[in-house]
């Protein structure tokens, strides 16, 4: 025994047939007119942003592009997958998480580091007492001064390119 399904009633497109002898020369579903209007507005907006002026040929090309895009979208819309679901699927595809393909890290540079003399912290009062007793002089030697002067004013470390 063969069981018939009710799919035939859903396959009927909701199209405007119009009065006799006043129909459109094409068959389009109601949703196609709405999609076409939105696509036409988007295409013409992009044309103006690119710098294409408003003349006969730009409107004609916008109409051709609109028809192509609307037919492409219309083939994916039916009673099982309505327009809202297609738009939501597209949004999820665009905003969904992706695997990272970029390698983290990178080149380490020291160009921003200023090289200068070593600054030592101030001595505390306990250290001053030991300096007075003669253990340290607290003065920099000539060799240390030469090293400090050689490093002053250079924006790069030695060996940096």
C-alpha positions in Angstrom: 0.0 0.0 0.0 1.3 3.5 -1.0 0.9 6.3 1.5 0.7 9.8 0.0 2.2 12.7 1.9 0.9 16.2 2.0 4.0 17.8 0.4 2.1 18.8 -2.7 0.2 21.5 -0.8 3.5 23.1 0.3 5.0 23.0 -3.1 2.5 25.6 -4.4 4.4 28.9 -4.6 2.7 32.0 -3.3 2.9 34.1 -6.5 0.8 37.0 -7.7 -1.2 35.7 -10.6 -3.2 38.9 -11.0 -6.2 39.4 -13.1 -6.5 37.7 -16.5 -4.3 39.2 -19.2 -2.6 41.4 -16.6 -0.1 39.1 -15.1 3.7 39.6 -15.0 5.7 37.9 -17.7 7.6 36.1 -14.9 6.7 34.0 -11.9 8.2 35.2 -8.6 7.3 34.4 -5.1 6.3 37.3 -2.8 9.5 36.9 -0.7 11.5 37.4 -3.9 10.2 40.9 -4.3 11.2 41.8 -0.8 14.7 40.3 -1.2 15.1 41.9 -4.6 14.2 45.3 -3.2 16.8 45.0 -0.3 19.4 43.6 -2.7 18.8 46.5 -5.2 19.2 49.1 -2.4 22.4 47.4 -1.3 23.9 47.2 -4.8 23.1 50.8 -5.6 24.5 51.9 -2.2 27.8 50.0 -3.1 27.9 51.6 -6.5 27.7 55.1 -5.0 30.4 54.2 -2.4 32.7 53.0 -5.1 32.1 56.2 -7.1 29.9 55.0 -9.9 27.5 57.8 -10.9 23.7 57.5 -11.3 23.0 57.0 -15.0 21.2 54.6 -17.2 24.0 52.0 -17.4 24.7 51.9 -13.7 21.0 51.3 -12.9 20.8 48.7 -15.7 23.8 46.8 -14.2 22.4 47.2 -10.7 19.2 45.6 -11.9 21.1 42.7 -13.6 23.2 42.1 -10.5 20.0 42.3 -8.3 18.3 39.6 -10.4 21.3 37.3 -10.3 21.7 37.6 -6.5 17.9 37.4 -5.9 17.7 34.2 -8.0 20.7 32.8 -6.1 19.0 33.5 -2.7 15.6 32.3 -4.0 16.9 28.9 -4.9 17.9 28.4 -1.2 14.6 29.6 0.2 11.6 27.3 0.3 8.9 26.3 2.7 11.3 24.0 4.7 13.9 26.7 5.0 12.4 30.2 5.2 14.3 33.5 4.6 14.7 34.1 8.4 16.4 30.8 8.9 18.8 31.5 5.9 19.7 34.9 7.3 20.2 33.5 10.8 22.4 30.7 9.3 24.5 33.3 7.4 24.9 35.4 10.6 26.1 32.3 12.6 28.5 31.4 9.9 30.0 34.9 9.9 30.2 35.3 13.7 31.1 31.8 14.6 34.4 30.9 16.3 37.3 30.0 14.1 40.5 28.1 14.6 43.5 30.4 15.1 45.8 30.2 12.1 48.2 33.0 13.1 51.3 32.2 15.1 51.5 33.9 18.4 54.5 36.0 19.4 56.9 37.6 17.0 60.2 39.4 16.8 61.5 40.9 20.0 63.0 44.3 19.5 64.9 46.6 21.9 64.7 49.8 19.9 62.5 51.5 22.4 64.9 50.8 25.3 67.1 53.8 26.2 70.6 52.9 27.2 72.3 55.1 29.7 74.4 55.1 32.8 73.5 52.8 35.6 71.5 54.6 38.3 72.2 53.3 41.8 69.7 53.7 44.6 70.4 56.2 47.3 72.2 55.0 50.4 70.3 54.6 53.6 71.4 56.3 56.8 73.0 53.0 58.0 75.2 52.9 54.8 76.2 56.6 55.4 77.6 55.6 58.7 79.7 52.9 57.2 81.0 55.3 54.5 82.1 57.7 57.2 84.0 55.0 58.8 86.1 54.6 55.7 85.0 51.3 54.2 83.8 52.8 50.9 84.7 56.0 49.2 81.3 56.5 47.4 83.1 57.8 44.4 83.0 56.5 40.8 86.3 55.5 39.3 87.5 57.0 36.0 86.9 53.7 34.2 83.3 53.6 35.3 82.7 57.2 34.3 84.1 56.4 30.8 81.7 53.5 30.5 78.7 55.5 31.6 79.6 58.4 29.2 80.0 56.0 26.3 76.4 54.7 26.9 74.8 58.1 27.2 72.7 59.5 24.4 72.5 56.3 22.5 69.0 55.0 21.7 70.1 51.5 20.8 71.9 48.8 22.6 75.2 47.5 21.2 74.7 45.0 18.4 71.2 46.2 17.6 70.6 46.9 13.9 
